């Protein structure tokens, strides 16, 4: 079994990916902004897991992780604020991450719709910090562990990273940048596999907020399920080593 780190693990797609990877018996390192939500997710995964020996470990920055008892897969949580990319290195340095990582799934993201005329610098910085700069920084810091395992990096992008629409400029710019990051990483790191997943509208809390910003009602059945996107993503992770799924788009039907 492998070890996978997921950013944005408490969001819709991140949680769905964590559930699928846990079902397969992998060790998980879950990151998110809220310690309480991370603890709740770890508890849910632990109690719902098929393997009774699963352990849940919470890491406090500055302290080593608790020892894992038993032989089952582990679930480690690391509170990580991606709005502050300059602080990520210190947080990760204060933890005892494994020397080998089989994969990193970048599932964190923020969005706020607004026309260019109304977008202030802080809103641009928020989008770029969370959606792009932090993904680049986490990847940079974890490259030694990824190289050691010939691992896989997955970027959860968006169809907004393929086409920008009115009022989506900041979000789309951050996702276009994320696409460039993935393409460059793929060319620079031949021992790694790099995948970009472009979900269309997905039934998540982010989508609920987007619909409110658009002035439209939110109906979950109108969108792709997070679990569907997660299945496509995990299928890319499980593709045999003689190939890589470099880009895949998942749209609601």
C-alpha positions in Angstrom: 0.0 0.0 0.0 1.0 3.6 -0.6 1.1 6.9 1.2 -0.8 9.9 -0.1 -1.0 13.5 1.0 -4.2 15.4 0.1 -4.7 19.2 0.4 -8.2 20.5 0.8 -9.1 17.1 2.3 -12.2 18.5 4.1 -13.7 19.7 0.8 -16.1 17.7 -1.4 -13.6 16.3 -3.9 -10.8 16.0 -1.3 -12.9 14.1 1.1 -14.2 11.8 -1.7 -10.6 11.0 -2.7 -9.6 10.3 0.9 -12.5 7.9 1.2 -11.6 5.9 -1.9 -7.9 5.8 -1.0 -8.7 4.7 2.5 -10.9 1.9 1.2 -7.9 0.6 -0.7 -5.8 0.6 2.5 -3.5 3.4 1.8 -1.8 5.6 4.5 -3.3 9.1 4.3 -1.9 12.6 5.3 -4.8 15.0 5.3 -4.3 18.7 5.2 -6.9 21.5 5.6 -7.4 24.9 7.2 -9.6 23.8 10.1 -8.2 21.4 12.7 -11.8 20.5 13.9 -12.9 19.5 10.4 -9.8 17.5 9.9 -10.4 15.7 13.1 -14.0 15.0 12.2 -12.9 13.6 8.8 -10.2 11.4 10.3 -12.7 10.1 12.8 -15.2 9.3 10.0 -12.6 7.5 7.9 -11.4 5.6 10.9 -14.7 4.4 12.1 -16.0 3.7 8.6 -12.8 1.9 7.5 -12.8 -1.8 6.6 -9.6 -2.3 8.4 -10.1 -2.2 12.1 -6.4 -1.5 12.8 -6.5 2.0 11.2 -5.0 4.7 13.4 -5.7 8.4 13.4 -2.9 10.8 14.2 -3.2 14.6 14.7 0.0 16.6 14.1 0.5 19.9 16.0 3.1 22.1 14.2 6.3 22.0 16.2 5.7 18.5 17.6 6.5 15.1 16.1 3.5 12.8 15.2 2.3 10.3 17.7 3.5 6.8 17.2 1.3 4.5 15.2 0.3 1.3 16.9 -0.7 -1.8 15.1 -0.2 -2.8 11.5 -3.1 -1.0 9.8 -3.0 2.1 7.6 -2.6 5.4 9.3 -4.5 8.7 8.9 -2.5 11.8 9.8 -3.9 15.3 9.9 -1.9 18.5 9.4 -3.7 21.9 9.8 -2.3 24.0 6.9 -3.4 27.5 5.9 -2.8 27.8 2.2 -3.6 31.5 2.2 -0.1 31.9 3.7 2.2 30.1 1.3 5.3 31.5 2.9 4.5 29.7 6.1 4.0 26.2 4.6 7.7 25.3 4.7 7.9 25.9 8.5 4.7 23.9 9.1 5.9 20.9 7.1 9.4 21.1 8.5 8.0 20.9 12.0 6.4 17.5 11.2 7.9 14.1 10.6 6.7 13.4 7.1 7.6 10.1 5.5 10.7 9.8 3.4 8.6 8.4 0.5 5.3 9.7 -0.8 3.4 7.7 -3.5 1.2 10.7 -4.3 0.1 14.2 -3.6 -3.4 15.3 -4.5 -3.9 19.0 -4.7 -7.7 19.4 -4.0 -7.8 22.8 -2.2 -9.3 25.8 -3.8 -11.2 29.1 -3.4 -13.4 31.0 -5.7 -15.1 34.5 -5.6 -16.9 35.7 -8.7 -16.6 39.3 -9.6 -16.0 41.4 -12.8 -12.5 42.7 -13.3 -13.6 46.2 -12.6 -14.6 45.3 -9.1 -11.8 42.8 -8.2 -9.3 44.4 -5.8 -5.7 43.2 -5.3 -6.5 41.3 -2.1 -9.0 39.1 -3.9 -6.5 38.4 -6.7 -3.9 37.5 -4.1 -6.3 35.1 -2.3 -7.0 33.2 -5.5 -3.4 33.0 -6.5 -2.1 32.1 -3.1 -4.5 29.2 -2.4 -5.1 27.9 -5.9 -1.6 28.3 -7.4 1.3 29.4 -5.2 0.6 27.1 -2.3 0.2 24.1 -4.7 3.6 25.0 -6.2 5.2 25.4 -2.7 3.8 22.1 -1.3 4.9 20.3 -4.4 8.4 21.8 -4.2 8.8 20.8 -0.6 7.6 17.3 -1.1 9.6 16.6 -4.3 12.3 14.6 -2.5 9.7 12.2 -1.0 7.9 12.0 -4.3 11.1 11.3 -6.2 12.1 8.5 -3.7 8.8 6.7 -4.5 8.6 7.6 -8.2 5.3 9.1 -7.1 2.3 10.8 -8.7 1.1 14.4 -8.4 -2.5 15.2 -9.2 -3.8 18.7 -9.6 -7.5 19.2 -9.2 -8.0 22.1 -11.7 -11.3 23.2 -13.2 -12.9 23.6 -16.6 -12.3 27.3 -15.8 -8.6 26.4 -16.3 -9.5 25.7 -19.9 -11.7 28.6 -20.6 -12.3 31.9 -18.8 -15.9 33.3 -18.6 -17.2 36.6 -17.4 -16.7 37.3 -13.7 -14.4 34.3 -13.3 -11.1 36.1 -14.2 -9.2 35.7 -10.9 -10.2 32.1 -10.4 -9.6 31.2 -14.1 -6.2 32.9 -14.0 -5.2 30.9 -11.0 -6.3 27.7 -12.7 -4.6 28.5 -16.0 -1.5 29.0 -13.9 -2.0 25.6 -12.2 -2.2 24.0 -15.6 1.1 25.6 -16.5 2.6 24.3 -13.2 1.5 20.8 -14.0 2.8 20.9 -17.5 6.2 22.2 -16.4 6.5 19.7 -13.6 5.8 16.9 -15.9 8.6 18.0 -18.2 11.1 18.6 -15.4 10.5 15.5 -13.4 10.5 12.4 -15.7 10.5 10.0 -12.8 7.1 11.3 -11.6 3.7 11.0 -13.1 1.6 14.2 -13.2 -2.1 14.4 -13.8 -4.4 17.4 -14.1 -8.1 16.7 -13.5 -10.5 19.4 -14.9 -13.9 18.9 -13.1 -16.9 20.8 -14.4 -19.5 21.9 -12.0 -19.5 19.5 -9.0 -22.0 19.2 -6.1 -19.8 20.7 -3.4 -20.1 23.5 -0.8 -18.0 25.6 -3.1 -20.5 25.1 -5.9 -23.3 26.1 -3.5 -21.5 29.4 -2.8 -20.9 30.0 -6.5 -24.6 29.5 -7.2 -25.4 32.0 -4.5 -23.0 34.5 -6.0 -24.6 33.9 -9.4 -28.1 34.5 -7.9 -29.3 31.0 -8.8 -30.6 28.2 -6.6 -28.4 25.3 -5.8 -29.7 21.8 -6.7 -27.2 19.0 -6.0 -28.6 16.8 -8.8 -27.7 19.3 -11.4 -24.0 18.7 -10.9 -21.5 15.8 -11.0 -21.1 14.1 -7.6 -17.7 14.6 -5.8 -17.4 10.8 -5.6 -17.6 10.6 -9.4 -14.7 13.0 -9.9 -12.8 11.1 -7.2 -13.3 7.8 -9.0 -11.8 9.3 -12.2 -8.9 10.8 -10.2 -8.1 7.5 -8.4 -8.4 5.6 -11.6 -5.6 7.9 -12.9 -3.5 7.1 -9.8 -4.1 3.3 -10.4 -3.2 3.4 -14.1 -0.3 0.9 -14.7 3.2 2.4 -14.7 3.6 2.0 -18.4 1.3 5.0 -19.0 0.1 8.2 -17.4 -3.2 10.0 -17.6 -1.9 13.5 -18.1 -5.1 15.4 -18.5 -8.8 14.4 -18.0 -12.0 16.5 -18.0 -15.0 15.4 -16.0 -18.3 17.2 -16.8 -21.8 16.8 -15.4 -24.0 14.8 -17.7 
